[in-house]
Amino acid sequence: MTFHKENKAATLPLADSLAHERTNMANERTLLAYVRTALAMLVVSVTMLKFFASSGMHTLGYGLLAGGVAVLAIGGMNFVEMRLRIGRHVTNELELMRRAKLGDQPDDSL
């Protein structure tokens, strides 16, 4: 399940390109783990709200509902942040390779 194919990886050496793809797949697996956890929390919370009449169970159900939404939001934010970090890393590597081919000195700001 690849959300965004980057052409940048194709210009990297094979080992770096494969490492980039493995990192992207690990990031996607982590997102799926967050989604799975959030979904489980939401299912349990709806079950508690639907089938239990006590106020304690309803409180717990609403807490799990809020927790499931929070886990989903945190997972999504982590996924996007990591995707951007991976992209910046690849861009920096490509820039360093380009400069090495041209004989330029590397810029310390990278």
PyMOL commands that set and color helices and strands:
alter all, ss='L'
color gray80, all
select helices_A, chain A and resi 7-11+14-51+55-102
alter helices_A, ss='H'
color red, helices_A
deselect
rebuild
show_as cartoon
